[in-house]
């Protein structure tokens, strides 16, 4: 028992040397910089994953477990989808833009996926779909590809990006709350990293 305790005590934490805390969202020009690089590289899988990560605002644990049937009606990607969140066991809806529909359909065709298949299958035989750890590595690769310090970003960057853009454009905090699937407005305030007083003032001025 003593040997186990000593071994655990010496084991370095998984995030040693990494920046922790809230991960910043991507700016619009950064979104397009990554998207264009993926398009030029003809990386259909990563492009579909990137576009869906931005549009869906899903946590990595939900994004990686998407099945084709979650976003498709027949052979076509729908303009809206609804997913049950693993963390909260609450459904959340999201819009799928034309850009994302096109990239997702291109990936589904290229991979020969059918309705019941995972949308992003893993290359590792022990896992039927891309894991959250793999997803994190992929996100860091995207960030590095446009010259940003990937230590400052993470999978929550993808979840936060469109939510932040929507809030900046509309100041509609309650709408963003629904889009993120948060049960409490305070969670959305913290997640967006905005001032509480400003958020509450905006919420009071917004009809929903």
ABEGO torsion letter per residue (X at the ends): XAAAAAAAAABBBAABGBBBEBBBBBBAAAAAAAAAAAAAAGBAAAAAAAAAAAAAGBBAAAAAABBAAAABBEABBBABBBBBBAAAGBBBBBBBBAAAAAAAAAAAAAAGBBAABBABBBABAABABBBAAAAAAAAAAAAAAAGBBAAABBAAAAAAAAAAAAAAAAGBAAAAAAAAGBABAAAAAAAAGBBAAAAAAAAAABBX
